[in-house]
Amino acid sequence: MADHSALLPSVSFSWCDQVGRRLASHQPETVYYAASTIKLGIALAVGRAVAAGDLSLRSVYGATRSFEGASGERFCLTGDHLDPEFPADGTDLSVADLCRLMISRSSNEATNILLGAVGIDAVAQVFADLRLESTRVERLIGDPAAQDEGLTNETTAGDLTKLMRATVTGDLGPGRDVPRDVVSLFVEALEAQTIPPIGRSLASGIRWGSKSGEVPGYRHDVAFIGDPGSEDCRYLAVCTQGYEENAADEVIAGLVAALGLGGN
């Protein structure tokens, strides 16, 4: 990940209809560090593993903050990477619990546990099936050795709308659907999003769910807007670079208003 203090300000967005057709956009193929938006891809890989019978929503893993990194050495999440509300080490957590924590609260601990369960290759296969040309997951969250090797996680606003649509419809291509109970879990978690730059900018009464992502210098959000699966559902992704958090949120709110979705 680049030194955020040297980042030039940049904003990209993609606004799509219920079948993924682009209605409006600005530089939707610009590549950004993905931050936590990449967790949608991990969720979909979990859904595929459940469909294949390799994993169950009831499968249990022990809570941990320690993981095996790309170098083979273990590392511990520290500082801003930690979820202060994550259960104590050894606490039993189901895959369903972990998905909720990964999506709604963006828990990095839950993310790394699930990524360890399905594997990076499974996430890459999801991206390939969705024909995402610029999105990649190469490392666990907070793996210092992987970062030193230049491994990173990247995406674009255009790819994020495709990821969100797949997450709330379960459609990964012919014969690759995510089970309905898993999709329902994902939608529930997205609607419980605790950091919602898009959602808080929408007019009251509009249904939405989102997955945001932020690290210093980057702040993104991708949302479904409307009832998932309905003809009126829309998908909006906004990626920002080089802004402080409040300024990025103002940019996102301004875009929501420009699309005619903002509150008074």
N, C-alpha and C positions, 0 to 999 in steps of 0.2 A: 504494500500500500504506500502511495506516495506521501511525501511530507505535506500535510494539509495546509501548512502556513504558506506554501508556495502555489497553491491551487488558484487558477483563474476562475472567476465566477462563471457558472454555466447552468442552464436549465433546459431540460428536455421533457416532453410529455407525449403521451399517446392516448387517444380517446376513441374507443371502439364500441360497436354495437353488439347485440347478443350472439352473433355468429363470428365475431372477431374481425369484422370489416372496419377498417380505420376511417373514422369520421373526421378527425382533425388531429394534427400533430405538429411538433416542432422538434427537429433533430432526434427522431425516435430511435435511431440506430447509434447514437453516441454512446460509447462504452464508459461505464462508471464502476468504481468499487461498489459491490452490491450491498455491503452491510447485511442487515438481517432480512432483507427481502428474499435472499437466497433460500430461506427456510421453507418457502412454498415448494421448492423443488424437492427438498428432503421429505416434506409431508407427502407429496405425490409418490415418491419412492416407497414410503411406508405403505401407502394405499395399494400400490402394485404388489408389494410383498404379502399383504393380507389377502389380496385376490388370488395369489398363487398358492396360498396355504403355507407360506414360509414364516408367517408371523400372524399373531392374533392381537386384536385390540386389548385382550385380557392378558397377554404375555407380560411378565413382570421383570423389571430390572431394578437393581439397587441404586439409590441416589449416590452420586459421586461428583467430585470436582476435579478429579485426577484422570488423565487420559493418555493413551499411547500416541505420540506424535509421529510425524512423517519420518523422523530419524530413528524411530524405534525406542526412543527414550520417553519416559513419562513426563508430563508437565501438568501443572495445576493452574486452574483459572484464578486470576487475582484481580484486584482493583475494579475498574469499571466493567470488566467481563463478568463479574459475579452477579448472580441473582440473589439479593439479600433475603428473599422469602423462600428460596429453594430448600426443600426438606433436608434434614441432617443426613450425613453419609450413612448408607446402609438401609435407609427407609425404602420399603417396597413401593414402586411406582409402576402402574400399568402403562402399556403403549398409549392407550387413550389419554391417561393423565399427562404423559410426556408431550403428546401432540398439543393438548390444550395449553400447557405451559410454554411450549415453543412458539405457538402462534399468538396467543392472547397477551402474554407477558414477555415474549421474546427471550425466554430463558436460554442462555447459552449452554448451561449444564444439560438441560433436556435435549437441546439440539445435538450436542456431541454424543450423548448416549444413543439417540436415534440414528445418527449418521454412522456410528460404530455398528449398530445393529444391521443396517441395510448395505452399507459400503458406498464409497464414493463412486464406484463404477455404476451402481444402480441409479444414482442421481444423474450421472452423465447420460445414461440410457433414456431417462425421462426427457432430458433436454433434446436428445437426438430424435425421439419419437415426435416431439412437438416442433421439430425443425427450428430450434432456437440456434441461431448461428453465432451469437456473441455472449452467451451465458455459460459460465463454467464454475464448478466447485472443485477446488484442488486441495483443500485442507480443512481441518477442523477449526472451529473458532478458538482463537487465542493460542495457536501452536507457534511458539517463537522460532523453532528450528525450521518449520515450513516457510514462515515469513522470510527468514534469512536466506532461504533457497530461492526466493522469488515466487513461491506458490501463492496464489491469490484466488479470490472469488469475485466474479464480475458479471454484469448484466447491462441491459438497456431498457429504456421505457417501453419500447416496442415488444421486447421479449416478456416484460413483466405483465403486460395485459394478457398475453397468451398463457402465461403461468397462472394468473388469477382465474381466467376463464376455465382452464382445466381443473383447477382446485375446486371450484364451486359446481362444476357439471360432472366431473369424474371422467371426462372424455379425453383419453390419451391417444386416440386413433382406433381404427377397426380392431375389435377383439381385445382391447387393452383398457377397458373401463375400470375405474375404481369402484368398489362396492358402495351401494347407496348409504349404508349405515356409516361408512367411513366419510363419505362426502358430507353427510349431515353433521358429523362431528367437526369437520373442518369449517363448515359454515357457522356453526355455533361458536367456535373459537374465534373466527374472524370478526364476528359481531361483538365479541367481548374485548376487542382490541383496546389496550390501555394507552397507546400513544397514536392518536388518530388525526394527523394534520388535515387530511381530506375530510374525514367524518365530521370533525368539529366545525368545518366551514360550510357544510351543507345546510340547506333550509330544513327546518324541523319537519318531521313526518316522513322524510325520505329514508327508506331502508338502505342500509349499507353495512359492509364489513370490510376490513382492510388488514394489510400487513405492511407496517412501516419498517424503516431501517435507518439507523444513524450512528455515525462515528464522527469525531471532529473533522469538519470540512465536507462531510457528505450527509444529506438528509433526504430520504426518499419515502414515497408512499404509493401503494397500489391498492385500489378498491374496486369492489363490485358495487354498483349503485342501482337499486331496484330489487325485485324478487329474482333470485338466481333461477335460470332456466326459462324465465318468461321472455316474451318478445320485447318487453320494455327494458330489460336489464342492460346496463352499460358497464364498461370497464375503463377506469382511468388510472394511469400511472404517471407519476411526476418524479423526476430525478433532479436533484440539485447538488451543485459542487461549489465550494469556495465561499459559502455563506455561513454566518453564525446561525444558531438554531432559530432564534426569533425571526430573523430576516428570511430564512428559508420558509418558515411557516407563513409569513406574509406573502411570499411569492406564490406558494401553493394556494392560499386562500384567494388571492387575486385571480389565479387561473380558474378556480372553481366558480368564482363569480362571473368571469368572462364567458364561461360555458353555460351560464344561466341557471346554475344549481345552488347558488349561495343564498344564505339567509339574510334577513334585513339587519 
